Amino acid sequence: MLRTLGLIQIFVLLVVATLFIMTWDFGRRVVENIQLVQAVQAADADLARVERENALLKQLKKDVITDAWVERMARTMLHYTREWETLFIPIRRAPPPPAPALIVVPEPPTRPFWQEWLEIIFGPSQ
């Protein structure tokens, strides 16, 4: 009743098992490669963003030490003026209040004729 495996059947099983292991390893390597490519792309995007910020900060550093920048900041933020200049600061006025809403008095509801007849016959309801 028990049947033993022949040499060819054992060889086929070993080949199938080897192919399964190789396929599993290949799939794992493909997934790792995709994840690494995505990580590199994210790092490149972060590097480009940081380089742009760095360039802006370097330009700001160059601008801050100039006299023109200091004068412009003194004029805009501190409202300083040069000699013989007059400074005008516009005053923001509050907008006028909105007009009051119209009050609409609703008309009393009209009663149907049968309700009037009932009140005439039986008297007013409570």
SVG drawing of the C-alpha trace seen along z (x, -y; Angstrom):
<svg xmlns="http://www.w3.org/2000/svg" viewBox="-75 -120 102 122">
<polyline fill="none" stroke="black" stroke-width="0.4" points="0.0,0.0 2.7,-2.4 4.4,-3.6 7.8,-5.0 9.0,-7.9 11.2,-7.2 14.5,-8.9 12.9,-11.1 10.1,-12.2 12.5,-13.2 14.5,-15.1 11.4,-16.9 10.4,-17.9 13.8,-19.3 13.7,-21.3 10.2,-22.7 11.3,-23.6 14.5,-25.3 12.5,-27.2 10.0,-28.3 12.8,-29.5 14.4,-31.4 11.1,-33.0 10.5,-34.1 14.0,-35.6 13.6,-37.4 10.3,-38.9 11.7,-40.1 14.7,-41.7 12.3,-43.5 10.3,-44.9 13.4,-46.0 14.7,-47.7 11.4,-49.6 11.5,-50.8 15.1,-51.9 14.3,-53.9 11.4,-55.6 13.6,-56.5 16.2,-57.9 13.6,-60.0 12.2,-61.3 15.8,-62.2 16.5,-64.0 13.3,-66.0 14.2,-67.0 17.7,-67.9 16.4,-70.2 14.0,-71.9 16.8,-72.4 19.1,-73.8 16.4,-76.3 15.9,-77.4 19.7,-77.7 20.0,-79.9 17.2,-82.1 18.9,-82.4 22.2,-83.2 20.7,-86.0 18.9,-87.3 22.2,-87.3 23.8,-89.4 20.8,-91.8 20.7,-92.3 24.1,-93.8 23.5,-96.5 22.5,-100.0 19.6,-100.1 18.0,-97.1 18.4,-98.7 16.9,-102.0 14.0,-100.2 13.2,-98.2 13.5,-101.4 11.1,-103.2 8.5,-100.4 8.6,-98.8 9.6,-101.7 8.1,-104.5 11.4,-106.5 11.9,-109.3 14.8,-111.3 15.4,-114.9 12.9,-117.3 10.5,-114.4 6.9,-114.2 5.5,-110.8 1.9,-110.0 0.4,-106.9 -3.0,-106.1 -5.6,-105.4 -7.8,-102.5 -11.3,-103.4 -13.9,-101.0 -16.6,-100.2 -20.0,-101.7 -22.4,-99.4 -24.8,-97.5 -28.3,-98.8 -30.7,-97.1 -32.7,-94.3 -36.3,-95.0 -38.8,-93.6 -41.5,-91.7 -44.7,-91.1 -46.3,-87.9 -50.0,-88.0 -52.2,-85.9 -53.0,-82.6 -56.3,-82.5 -58.8,-80.0 -60.7,-77.7 -64.4,-78.3 -65.4,-75.1 -63.6,-76.1 -65.6,-79.4 -68.9,-77.5 -67.9,-75.1 -67.3,-78.1 -70.6,-79.7 -72.5,-76.5 -70.6,-75.2 -68.8,-78.3 -65.2,-79.1 -62.7,-76.3 -60.3,-76.5"/>
</svg>
